[in-house]
Amino acid sequence: MKKLIICTIALIAASANAGTIEMKVYGLVCGFCAQGIEKTLRKNPATSDVIVSLEHKLVAIATRDGADISDAELTKALTDSGYDVKGITRTQRSLTEIRAGLGQAAK
């Protein structure tokens, strides 16, 4: 029982480090834009998963446990690709929750 409690606490602590970065991005006009952003952001080793919503001008990134991507690095990657980053927010919402809110099917 003691091992189970210790393992549970370790899993909770590890998942607390994982997070989601949500960005408002302007200049997204087509599926090709979404694919390009997704490909660019997936190159970062801290990235676990990416969502791009053209309709909501939203780019969301799930980071790997214990990893982070700086706002400056994200802004540079997107502005270098021709997009305008209007805001970056770090949340604990999962990409599953974000997809549900956007009406997207889970991947």
LOPA-450505 format. One record per residue: residue in one letter; chain; x, y, z of N, C-alpha, C, O, CB in turn. Coordinates in Angstrom, 1 decimal, always signed. Each point is the difference from the previous one (the first is absolute). Glycine has a CB too. Example, Ala and Ser with C-alpha at 12.3 -4.5 7.8 and 13.67 -1.06 7.14 Angstrom:
! residues 2
+---+---+--------+--------+--------+--------+--------+--------+--------+--------+--------+--------+--------+--------+--------+--------+--------+
| r | c |   n.px |   n.py |   n.pz |  ca.px |  ca.py |  ca.pz |   c.px |   c.py |   c.pz |   o.px |   o.py |   o.pz |  cb.px |  cb.py |  cb.pz |
+---+---+--------+--------+--------+--------+--------+--------+--------+--------+--------+--------+--------+--------+--------+--------+--------+
| a | A |  +13.2 |   -5.7 |   +7.8 |   -0.9 |   +1.2 |   +0.0 |   +0.9 |   +1.2 |   +0.0 |   +1.0 |   +0.0 |   +0.7 |   -2.9 |   -1.2 |   +0.5 |
| s | A |   +1.5 |   +2.3 |   -1.9 |   +0.9 |   +1.1 |   +0.0 |   -0.8 |   +1.1 |   +0.8 |   +0.5 |   +1.1 |   +0.1 |   +0.7 |   -1.7 |   -2.3 |
+---+---+--------+--------+--------+--------+--------+--------+--------+--------+--------+--------+--------+--------+--------+--------+--------+
//
This chain:
! residues 107
+---+---+--------+--------+--------+--------+--------+--------+--------+--------+--------+--------+--------+--------+--------+--------+--------+
| r | c |   n.px |   n.py |   n.pz |  ca.px |  ca.py |  ca.pz |   c.px |   c.py |   c.pz |   o.px |   o.py |   o.pz |  cb.px |  cb.py |  cb.pz |
+---+---+--------+--------+--------+--------+--------+--------+--------+--------+--------+--------+--------+--------+--------+--------+--------+
| m | A |   +0.8 |   -1.2 |   +0.0 |   -0.8 |   +1.2 |   +0.0 |   +0.9 |   +1.3 |   +0.0 |   -0.3 |   +0.9 |   -0.7 |   -1.5 |   -2.2 |   +1.9 |
| k | A |   +2.9 |   +1.2 |   -0.4 |   +0.9 |   +1.2 |   +0.0 |   +0.6 |   +0.3 |   -1.3 |   +0.1 |   +1.1 |   -0.4 |   +0.4 |   -1.7 |   +2.8 |
| k | A |   -0.2 |   -0.5 |   -3.2 |   +0.6 |   +0.2 |   -1.3 |   -1.0 |   +0.6 |   -0.9 |   +0.3 |   +0.9 |   -0.9 |   +1.2 |   -2.9 |   +1.2 |
| l | A |   -2.8 |   +1.6 |   -0.2 |   -1.0 |   +0.5 |   -0.9 |   -0.2 |   +1.5 |   +0.3 |   -0.1 |   +0.8 |   -1.0 |   -1.0 |   -3.0 |   +1.0 |
| i | A |   +1.1 |   +2.6 |   +1.2 |   -0.1 |   +1.5 |   +0.4 |   +1.2 |   +0.8 |   -0.6 |   -0.2 |   +1.0 |   -0.5 |   -1.1 |   -1.7 |   +2.6 |
| i | A |   +2.5 |   +0.1 |   -1.9 |   +1.2 |   +0.7 |   -0.5 |   -0.1 |   +0.2 |   -1.5 |   +0.3 |   +1.0 |   -0.6 |   +1.0 |   -1.9 |   +2.5 |
| c | A |   -1.7 |   -0.2 |   -2.6 |   -0.1 |   +0.0 |   -1.5 |   -1.0 |   +1.0 |   -0.4 |   +0.2 |   +0.8 |   -1.0 |   +0.5 |   -3.1 |   +0.9 |
| t | A |   -1.9 |   +2.4 |   +0.8 |   -1.0 |   +0.9 |   -0.4 |   +0.4 |   +1.5 |   +0.2 |   -0.2 |   +0.8 |   -0.8 |   -1.5 |   -2.5 |   +1.5 |
| i | A |   +2.4 |   +1.9 |   +0.4 |   +0.5 |   +1.4 |   +0.2 |   +1.1 |   +0.4 |   -1.0 |   +0.0 |   +1.1 |   -0.5 |   -0.4 |   -1.4 |   +3.0 |
| a | A |   +1.2 |   -0.7 |   -2.9 |   +1.0 |   +0.3 |   -1.1 |   -0.7 |   +0.3 |   -1.3 |   +0.5 |   +0.9 |   -0.7 |   +1.2 |   -2.4 |   +1.9 |
| l | A |   -2.7 |   +0.8 |   -1.5 |   -0.7 |   +0.2 |   -1.3 |   -0.7 |   +1.4 |   +0.0 |   +0.0 |   +0.7 |   -1.0 |   -0.4 |   -3.2 |   +0.8 |
| i | A |   -0.2 |   +2.8 |   +1.4 |   -0.7 |   +1.3 |   +0.1 |   +1.1 |   +1.1 |   -0.2 |   -0.3 |   +1.0 |   -0.7 |   -1.5 |   -1.9 |   +2.2 |
| a | A |   +2.9 |   +0.8 |   -0.8 |   +1.1 |   +1.0 |   -0.1 |   +0.5 |   +0.1 |   -1.5 |   +0.2 |   +1.2 |   -0.4 |   +0.4 |   -1.6 |   +2.8 |
| a | A |   -0.5 |   -0.7 |   -3.0 |   +0.5 |   +0.1 |   -1.4 |   -1.0 |   +0.6 |   -0.9 |   +0.4 |   +0.8 |   -0.9 |   +0.9 |   -2.9 |   +1.3 |
| s | A |   -2.6 |   +1.8 |   -0.3 |   -1.0 |   +0.6 |   -0.8 |   -0.2 |   +1.5 |   +0.2 |   -0.4 |   +0.7 |   -0.8 |   -0.7 |   -2.9 |   +0.7 |
| a | A |   +1.5 |   +2.6 |   +1.3 |   -0.1 |   +1.4 |   +0.4 |   +1.0 |   +0.9 |   -0.8 |   -0.3 |   +1.1 |   -0.3 |   -0.5 |   -1.7 |   +2.6 |
| n | A |   +1.9 |   +0.0 |   -2.7 |   +1.0 |   +0.7 |   -0.8 |   -0.4 |   +0.1 |   -1.5 |   +0.4 |   +0.9 |   -0.7 |   +1.3 |   -1.8 |   +2.3 |
| a | A |   -2.5 |   +0.0 |   -2.0 |   -0.5 |   +0.0 |   -1.4 |   -1.0 |   +1.2 |   -0.1 |   -0.8 |   +0.2 |   +0.9 |   +1.2 |   -2.7 |   -1.3 |
| g | A |   -0.4 |   +3.1 |   -0.7 |   -0.9 |   +1.1 |   -0.2 |   -0.4 |   +0.2 |   -1.4 |   +0.5 |   -0.7 |   -0.9 |   +0.5 |   +1.8 |   +2.9 |
| t | A |   -1.9 |   -0.1 |   -2.2 |   -0.4 |   +0.3 |   -1.3 |   +0.2 |   +1.5 |   -0.3 |   -0.2 |   +0.8 |   +0.9 |   -1.5 |   -2.6 |   -0.8 |
| i | A |   +2.2 |   +2.1 |   -1.2 |   +0.2 |   +1.4 |   -0.4 |   -1.0 |   +0.3 |   -1.1 |   +0.0 |   -0.6 |   -1.1 |   +2.5 |   +0.5 |   +1.7 |
| e | A |   -3.3 |   +1.2 |   -0.4 |   -1.0 |   +0.4 |   -0.9 |   +0.4 |   +1.3 |   -0.6 |   +0.4 |   +0.9 |   +0.8 |   -2.2 |   -2.1 |   +0.4 |
| m | A |   +1.7 |   +1.4 |   -2.5 |   +0.4 |   +1.2 |   -0.6 |   -1.1 |   +0.5 |   -1.0 |   -0.6 |   -0.8 |   -0.7 |   +3.0 |   +0.2 |   +0.9 |
| k | A |   -2.6 |   +1.9 |   -0.2 |   -0.9 |   +0.7 |   -1.0 |   +1.0 |   +0.3 |   -1.1 |   +0.9 |   +0.8 |   +0.2 |   -2.7 |   +0.1 |   +1.5 |
| v | A |   +1.5 |   -1.4 |   -2.9 |   +0.9 |   +0.3 |   -1.2 |   -0.9 |   +0.5 |   -1.1 |   -1.0 |   -0.7 |   -0.4 |   +2.6 |   -1.1 |   +1.2 |
| y | A |   -1.2 |   +2.9 |   -1.4 |   -0.7 |   +0.6 |   -1.1 |   +0.8 |   -0.3 |   -1.3 |   +1.2 |   -0.1 |   +0.0 |   -2.2 |   +1.9 |   +1.5 |
| g | A |   +0.3 |   -1.9 |   -2.6 |   +0.6 |   -0.3 |   -1.3 |   -0.2 |   -1.4 |   -0.5 |   +0.5 |   -0.4 |   -1.0 |   +1.2 |   +2.1 |   +1.6 |
| l | A |   -2.4 |   -2.5 |   +0.2 |   -0.4 |   -1.3 |   -0.4 |   -1.1 |   +0.0 |   -0.9 |   -1.1 |   +0.5 |   +0.3 |   +1.9 |   -1.4 |   +1.9 |
| v | A |   -0.6 |   +0.4 |   -3.4 |   -1.1 |   +0.1 |   -1.0 |   -0.4 |   -1.3 |   -0.7 |   -1.1 |   -0.1 |   -0.6 |   +1.8 |   +2.4 |   +0.2 |
| c | A |   +0.1 |   -3.3 |   +0.6 |   -0.3 |   -1.2 |   -0.8 |   +0.6 |   -1.3 |   +0.7 |   +0.8 |   +0.2 |   +1.0 |   -0.9 |   +1.1 |   -3.1 |
| g | A |   -0.2 |   -2.4 |   +1.7 |   +0.5 |   -1.3 |   +0.5 |   +1.5 |   -0.1 |   -0.1 |   +0.7 |   -0.6 |   +0.8 |   -2.9 |   -0.4 |   -1.3 |
| f | A |   +2.7 |   +1.6 |   -0.6 |   +1.5 |   +0.0 |   -0.2 |   +0.7 |   +0.8 |   +1.1 |   +1.0 |   -0.4 |   +0.5 |   -1.4 |   +0.2 |   -3.0 |
| c | A |   -0.2 |   +1.3 |   +2.9 |   +0.5 |   +0.8 |   +1.2 |   +0.1 |   -0.9 |   +1.2 |   +1.0 |   +0.0 |   +0.7 |   -1.9 |   +2.2 |   -1.7 |
| a | A |   -0.2 |   -2.9 |   +1.3 |   -0.1 |   -0.8 |   +1.2 |   +1.0 |   -1.1 |   -0.1 |   +0.7 |   -0.3 |   +1.0 |   -3.1 |   +0.8 |   -0.8 |
| q | A |   +2.6 |   -1.2 |   -1.3 |   +1.0 |   -1.0 |   -0.1 |   +1.4 |   +0.5 |   +0.2 |   +0.8 |   -0.6 |   +0.6 |   -2.3 |   -0.6 |   -2.2 |
| g | A |   +1.8 |   +2.4 |   +1.0 |   +1.3 |   +0.6 |   +0.2 |   +0.3 |   +0.3 |   +1.4 |   +1.1 |   -0.3 |   +0.5 |   -1.3 |   +1.2 |   -2.8 |
| i | A |   -0.7 |   -0.3 |   +3.0 |   +0.2 |   +0.3 |   +1.4 |   +0.2 |   -1.3 |   +0.8 |   +0.9 |   -0.1 |   +0.9 |   -2.3 |   +2.2 |   -1.1 |
| e | A |   +0.5 |   -3.0 |   +0.0 |   +0.1 |   -1.3 |   +0.7 |   +1.4 |   -0.7 |   -0.2 |   +0.6 |   -0.4 |   +1.0 |   -3.1 |   +0.1 |   -1.2 |
| k | A |   +2.9 |   +0.3 |   -1.0 |   +1.3 |   -0.6 |   -0.3 |   +1.2 |   +0.8 |   +0.6 |   +0.9 |   -0.6 |   +0.6 |   -1.8 |   -0.2 |   -2.8 |
| t | A |   +0.8 |   +2.1 |   +2.2 |   +1.0 |   +0.8 |   +0.7 |   +0.1 |   -0.2 |   +1.5 |   +1.1 |   -0.2 |   +0.5 |   -1.4 |   +1.9 |   -2.3 |
| l | A |   -0.9 |   -1.7 |   +2.4 |   +0.0 |   -0.2 |   +1.5 |   +0.3 |   -1.4 |   +0.4 |   +0.6 |   -0.2 |   +1.1 |   -2.3 |   +2.0 |   -1.0 |
| r | A |   +1.4 |   -2.8 |   -0.9 |   +0.4 |   -1.4 |   +0.4 |   +1.5 |   -0.2 |   -0.1 |   +0.4 |   -1.0 |   +0.6 |   -2.7 |   +0.3 |   -1.5 |
| k | A |   +3.0 |   +1.5 |   +0.3 |   +1.5 |   -0.1 |   -0.1 |   +0.6 |   +0.2 |   +1.4 |   +1.1 |   -0.5 |   +0.2 |   -1.1 |   +1.2 |   -2.6 |
| n | A |   -0.7 |   +0.1 |   +3.2 |   +0.6 |   +0.3 |   +1.3 |   -0.1 |   -1.2 |   +0.9 |   -1.1 |   -0.6 |   +0.2 |   +0.4 |   +3.0 |   -0.4 |
| p | A |   +1.8 |   -2.9 |   +0.8 |   +0.0 |   -1.2 |   +0.9 |   -0.9 |   +0.1 |   +1.2 |   -0.4 |   -1.0 |   +0.6 |   +2.6 |   +0.6 |   -1.4 |
| a | A |   -2.6 |   +1.6 |   +1.2 |   -0.9 |   +0.2 |   +1.2 |   -1.5 |   -0.2 |   -0.4 |   -0.8 |   -0.1 |   +0.9 |   +2.5 |   +1.7 |   +0.1 |
| t | A |   -2.0 |   -1.7 |   -2.3 |   -1.4 |   -0.1 |   -0.5 |   -0.4 |   -1.4 |   +0.0 |   +0.7 |   -0.9 |   -0.5 |   -0.4 |   +2.9 |   -0.9 |
| s | A |   -1.5 |   -2.2 |   +2.1 |   -0.6 |   -1.4 |   +0.0 |   -1.1 |   -0.1 |   -1.1 |   -0.1 |   -1.0 |   -0.7 |   +0.6 |   +0.8 |   +3.2 |
| d | A |   -1.3 |   +1.3 |   -2.6 |   -1.1 |   +0.0 |   -1.0 |   -0.3 |   +1.4 |   -0.3 |   +0.3 |   +0.9 |   +0.7 |   -1.2 |   -3.1 |   +0.2 |
| v | A |   +0.2 |   +2.4 |   -2.1 |   -0.4 |   +1.3 |   -0.4 |   -1.4 |   +0.0 |   -0.6 |   -0.4 |   -0.9 |   -0.7 |   +2.8 |   +1.4 |   +0.2 |
| i | A |   -3.1 |   +0.6 |   +0.8 |   -1.3 |   +0.2 |   -0.6 |   +0.0 |   +1.4 |   -0.7 |   +0.6 |   +1.0 |   +0.5 |   -1.8 |   -2.4 |   +1.2 |
| v | A |   +0.7 |   +1.5 |   -2.9 |   -0.1 |   +1.3 |   -0.7 |   -1.5 |   +0.1 |   -0.5 |   -0.5 |   -0.8 |   -0.7 |   +2.9 |   +0.8 |   -0.1 |
| s | A |   -3.0 |   +1.1 |   +1.3 |   -1.4 |   +0.3 |   -0.4 |   +0.0 |   +1.3 |   -0.8 |   +0.2 |   +1.1 |   +0.5 |   -1.1 |   -2.3 |   +1.5 |
| l | A |   +0.6 |   +1.1 |   -3.3 |   -0.1 |   +1.2 |   -0.9 |   -1.1 |   +0.8 |   +0.5 |   +0.1 |   +1.3 |   +0.1 |   +0.9 |   -2.5 |   -2.0 |
| e | A |   -2.1 |   +0.6 |   +2.1 |   -1.3 |   +0.8 |   +0.4 |   +0.2 |   +0.8 |   +1.3 |   -0.5 |   +1.1 |   +0.0 |   -0.8 |   -2.9 |   -1.1 |
| h | A |   +2.0 |   +1.2 |   +2.0 |   +0.2 |   +0.7 |   +1.3 |   +1.3 |   +0.7 |   +0.2 |   +0.3 |   +0.6 |   +1.0 |   -1.8 |   -2.3 |   -0.1 |
| k | A |   +2.3 |   +1.7 |   -2.0 |   +1.3 |   +0.6 |   +0.0 |   +0.8 |   -0.5 |   +1.2 |   +0.7 |   +0.8 |   +0.7 |   -1.6 |   +1.3 |   -1.9 |
| l | A |   +0.8 |   -3.4 |   +1.5 |   +0.6 |   -0.6 |   +1.2 |   +1.1 |   -1.0 |   -0.4 |   -0.2 |   -0.8 |   -0.9 |   -1.9 |   +1.2 |   +2.1 |
| v | A |   +3.2 |   -0.3 |   -0.6 |   +1.1 |   -1.0 |   -0.1 |   +0.2 |   -0.5 |   +1.5 |   +0.3 |   +0.8 |   +0.8 |   +0.8 |   +0.2 |   -3.0 |
| a | A |   -1.2 |   -2.3 |   +2.4 |   +0.2 |   -0.5 |   +1.4 |   +1.1 |   -1.1 |   -0.1 |   -0.1 |   -0.8 |   -0.9 |   -2.3 |   +1.4 |   +1.6 |
| i | A |   +3.3 |   -0.6 |   +0.3 |   +1.0 |   -1.0 |   +0.0 |   +0.0 |   -0.6 |   +1.4 |   -0.1 |   +0.6 |   +1.0 |   +1.5 |   +0.7 |   -2.6 |
| a | A |   -1.3 |   -2.7 |   +1.6 |   +0.2 |   -0.7 |   +1.2 |   +1.5 |   -0.2 |   +0.1 |   +0.6 |   -0.5 |   -0.9 |   -2.9 |   -0.7 |   +0.8 |
| t | A |   +2.8 |   +1.5 |   +1.3 |   +1.5 |   -0.2 |   +0.2 |   +0.2 |   -1.4 |   +0.7 |   -0.9 |   -0.5 |   +0.7 |   +1.3 |   +3.0 |   -0.6 |
| r | A |   +0.8 |   -3.0 |   -0.4 |   +0.4 |   -1.2 |   +0.7 |   +0.2 |   +0.2 |   +1.5 |   +0.3 |   +1.2 |   +0.4 |   +0.8 |   -2.0 |   -2.5 |
| d | A |   -1.2 |   -0.2 |   +2.9 |   +0.2 |   +0.1 |   +1.5 |   +1.3 |   +0.7 |   +0.3 |   +1.0 |   -0.4 |   -0.5 |   -2.4 |   -1.6 |   +0.9 |
| g | A |   +1.3 |   +3.0 |   +0.4 |   +1.3 |   +0.7 |   +0.4 |   +0.6 |   +0.9 |   -1.0 |   +1.0 |   +0.6 |   +0.2 |   -0.6 |   -2.5 |   +1.2 |
| a | A |   -1.0 |   +2.1 |   -2.6 |   +0.5 |   +0.8 |   -1.1 |   -0.8 |   +1.2 |   -0.2 |   -1.2 |   +0.1 |   +0.4 |   +2.0 |   -2.1 |   -1.5 |
| d | A |   -0.2 |   +3.0 |   +0.5 |   -0.7 |   +1.3 |   -0.2 |   +0.6 |   +0.6 |   -1.3 |   +1.1 |   -0.3 |   -0.4 |   -1.6 |   +0.7 |   +2.9 |
| i | A |   -0.2 |   +0.5 |   -3.1 |   +0.5 |   +0.8 |   -1.2 |   -0.3 |   +1.4 |   +0.4 |   -1.1 |   +0.4 |   +0.4 |   +0.6 |   -2.3 |   -2.1 |
| s | A |   +1.6 |   +2.7 |   +1.5 |   -0.2 |   +1.4 |   +0.4 |   -0.9 |   +0.8 |   -0.9 |   -0.2 |   -0.4 |   -1.2 |   +2.5 |   +0.3 |   +2.2 |
| d | A |   -2.9 |   +1.1 |   -0.5 |   -0.9 |   +0.9 |   -0.8 |   +0.8 |   +0.6 |   -1.2 |   -0.5 |   +0.0 |   -1.1 |   -0.9 |   +0.5 |   +3.1 |
| a | A |   +2.6 |   -0.1 |   -1.7 |   +0.9 |   +0.6 |   -1.1 |   +0.2 |   -1.1 |   -1.1 |   +0.0 |   +0.4 |   -1.2 |   +1.1 |   +1.2 |   +2.9 |
| e | A |   -0.8 |   -2.8 |   -1.3 |   +0.2 |   -1.0 |   -1.0 |   -1.2 |   -0.3 |   -0.9 |   +0.1 |   -0.2 |   -1.2 |   +1.6 |   -0.8 |   +2.8 |
| l | A |   -2.9 |   +0.9 |   -0.9 |   -1.2 |   -0.2 |   -0.7 |   -0.3 |   +1.2 |   -0.9 |   -0.4 |   -0.2 |   -1.2 |   -0.5 |   -1.2 |   +3.1 |
| t | A |   +1.0 |   +2.6 |   -1.4 |   -0.3 |   +1.2 |   -0.8 |   +0.9 |   +0.0 |   -1.3 |   -0.4 |   +0.3 |   -1.1 |   -0.3 |   +0.9 |   +3.2 |
| k | A |   +2.0 |   -1.5 |   -1.9 |   +1.0 |   +0.1 |   -1.1 |   -0.4 |   -1.1 |   -1.0 |   +0.0 |   +0.3 |   -1.2 |   +1.8 |   +0.5 |   +2.7 |
| a | A |   -2.1 |   -2.0 |   -1.1 |   -0.4 |   -1.1 |   -0.9 |   -1.2 |   +0.4 |   -0.9 |   +0.0 |   -0.3 |   -1.2 |   +1.0 |   -1.4 |   +2.8 |
| l | A |   -2.0 |   +2.3 |   -1.0 |   -1.2 |   +0.4 |   -0.7 |   +0.2 |   +1.3 |   -0.8 |   -0.5 |   +0.0 |   -1.2 |   -0.8 |   -1.2 |   +2.9 |
| t | A |   +2.0 |   +2.2 |   -1.2 |   +0.1 |   +1.2 |   -0.8 |   +1.0 |   -0.2 |   -1.1 |   -0.2 |   +0.6 |   -1.1 |   -0.2 |   +0.7 |   +3.1 |
| d | A |   +1.4 |   -2.2 |   -1.9 |   +0.9 |   -0.4 |   -1.1 |   -0.8 |   -0.7 |   -1.1 |   +0.5 |   +0.1 |   -1.1 |   +1.4 |   -0.2 |   +2.7 |
| s | A |   -3.0 |   -0.5 |   -1.2 |   -0.8 |   -0.7 |   -1.0 |   -1.1 |   +0.9 |   -0.6 |   -0.8 |   -0.4 |   -0.9 |   +1.3 |   -1.7 |   +2.1 |
| g | A |   -0.5 |   +3.4 |   -0.8 |   -0.9 |   +0.9 |   -0.6 |   -1.3 |   +0.3 |   +0.8 |   -1.0 |   +0.6 |   -0.5 |   +1.9 |   -1.3 |   -1.6 |
| y | A |   -1.0 |   +0.2 |   +3.3 |   -1.2 |   +0.1 |   +0.8 |   +0.2 |   +1.1 |   +1.1 |   +1.1 |   +0.3 |   +0.4 |   -1.7 |   -2.7 |   -0.9 |
| d | A |   -0.5 |   +2.9 |   +1.1 |   +0.0 |   +1.0 |   +1.0 |   -0.5 |   -0.6 |   +1.3 |   -1.2 |   -0.3 |   +0.1 |   +0.9 |   +2.1 |   -1.8 |
| v | A |   +1.1 |   -1.9 |   +2.7 |   -0.4 |   -0.5 |   +1.3 |   -0.5 |   +1.1 |   +0.9 |   +0.7 |   +1.0 |   +0.3 |   +1.0 |   -2.8 |   -0.5 |
| k | A |   -3.0 |   +1.7 |   +0.6 |   -0.7 |   +1.0 |   +0.7 |   +0.0 |   -0.3 |   +1.5 |   -0.2 |   +0.9 |   +0.8 |   -1.2 |   -0.4 |   -2.7 |
| g | A |   +1.6 |   -1.7 |   +2.3 |   +0.0 |   -0.3 |   +1.4 |   +0.4 |   -1.5 |   +0.3 |   -0.2 |   -0.9 |   -0.8 |   -1.6 |   +2.6 |   +1.1 |
| i | A |   +2.5 |   -1.9 |   +0.8 |   +0.4 |   -1.3 |   +0.4 |   -0.4 |   -0.2 |   +1.5 |   +0.3 |   +0.8 |   +0.8 |   +1.7 |   -0.8 |   -2.4 |
| t | A |   -2.7 |   -1.2 |   +1.8 |   -0.5 |   -0.3 |   +1.3 |   +0.4 |   -1.4 |   +0.4 |   -0.1 |   -0.9 |   -0.9 |   -1.8 |   +2.5 |   +0.6 |
| r | A |   +2.4 |   -1.8 |   +1.5 |   +0.3 |   -1.4 |   +0.5 |   -1.1 |   -0.5 |   +0.9 |   -0.4 |   +0.7 |   +0.9 |   +2.9 |   -0.2 |   -1.1 |
| t | A |   -3.1 |   -1.6 |   -0.1 |   -1.1 |   -0.6 |   +0.7 |   +0.3 |   -1.4 |   +0.4 |   +1.0 |   -0.6 |   -0.5 |   -2.6 |   +2.2 |   -0.6 |
| q | A |   +0.7 |   -2.2 |   +1.9 |   +0.1 |   -1.4 |   +0.3 |   -1.1 |   -0.8 |   -0.8 |   -0.2 |   -1.2 |   +0.3 |   +1.1 |   +1.8 |   +2.0 |
| r | A |   -1.6 |   +0.1 |   -3.2 |   -1.0 |   -0.6 |   -0.8 |   +0.7 |   -1.0 |   -0.9 |   +1.0 |   +0.3 |   -0.6 |   -2.6 |   +1.7 |   +0.7 |
| s | A |   +1.0 |   -3.2 |   -0.3 |   +0.6 |   -1.0 |   -0.9 |   -0.4 |   +0.3 |   -1.4 |   -1.0 |   +0.7 |   -0.2 |   +0.9 |   -2.4 |   +2.0 |
| l | A |   +0.8 |   +1.2 |   -2.8 |   -0.4 |   +0.2 |   -1.4 |   -1.3 |   -0.7 |   -0.2 |   -0.7 |   +0.4 |   -0.9 |   +3.1 |   -0.2 |   +0.2 |
| t | A |   -2.7 |   -1.3 |   +1.4 |   -1.3 |   -0.6 |   -0.2 |   -1.2 |   +0.9 |   +0.4 |   -1.0 |   +0.1 |   -0.7 |   +2.1 |   -2.3 |   +1.2 |
| e | A |   -0.9 |   +3.0 |   +0.6 |   -1.0 |   +1.0 |   +0.4 |   -0.1 |   +1.1 |   -1.0 |   -1.1 |   +0.4 |   -0.4 |   +1.6 |   -0.9 |   +2.8 |
| i | A |   +0.6 |   +0.9 |   -3.0 |   +0.0 |   +1.1 |   -1.0 |   -0.7 |   -0.5 |   -1.2 |   -0.8 |   +0.7 |   -0.6 |   +3.0 |   +0.3 |   +1.5 |
| r | A |   -1.8 |   -2.2 |   -1.4 |   -0.7 |   -0.6 |   -1.2 |   -1.5 |   +0.0 |   +0.2 |   -0.7 |   +0.3 |   -0.9 |   +2.8 |   -1.6 |   +0.4 |
| a | A |   -2.5 |   +0.8 |   +1.7 |   -1.4 |   -0.1 |   +0.3 |   -0.7 |   +1.4 |   -0.1 |   -1.1 |   +0.1 |   -0.6 |   +1.5 |   -2.1 |   +2.0 |
| g | A |   +0.3 |   +3.0 |   -0.9 |   -0.6 |   +1.4 |   +0.0 |   +0.0 |   +0.5 |   -1.4 |   -0.9 |   +0.8 |   -0.4 |   +1.8 |   -0.4 |   +2.6 |
| l | A |   +0.0 |   -0.9 |   -3.1 |   +0.0 |   +0.5 |   -1.4 |   -0.9 |   -0.9 |   -0.9 |   -0.2 |   +0.4 |   -1.1 |   +2.5 |   +0.5 |   +1.5 |
| g | A |   -2.8 |   -2.0 |   +0.2 |   -0.8 |   -0.9 |   -0.8 |   +0.8 |   -0.8 |   -0.9 |   -0.5 |   -0.5 |   -1.0 |   -1.3 |   +2.1 |   +1.1 |
| q | A |   +3.1 |   -1.8 |   +0.2 |   +0.8 |   -0.9 |   -0.8 |   +0.1 |   -1.4 |   +0.5 |   -0.2 |   -0.2 |   +1.2 |   +1.6 |   +2.2 |   -1.8 |
| a | A |   -1.3 |   -3.0 |   -0.3 |   +0.2 |   -1.4 |   +0.5 |   +1.3 |   -0.2 |   +0.6 |   +1.0 |   +0.7 |   -0.4 |   -2.6 |   -1.4 |   -1.4 |
| a | A |   +1.7 |   -0.1 |   +2.8 |   +1.3 |   -0.4 |   +0.6 |   +0.9 |   -0.7 |   -1.0 |   -0.5 |   -0.8 |   -0.8 |   -0.6 |   +0.7 |   +3.1 |
| k | A |   +2.4 |   +0.4 |   -2.2 |   +0.9 |   -0.6 |   -0.9 |   +0.8 |   -1.1 |   +0.7 |   +0.8 |   -0.7 |   -0.5 |   -0.6 |   +2.7 |   -0.8 |
+---+---+--------+--------+--------+--------+--------+--------+--------+--------+--------+--------+--------+--------+--------+--------+--------+
//
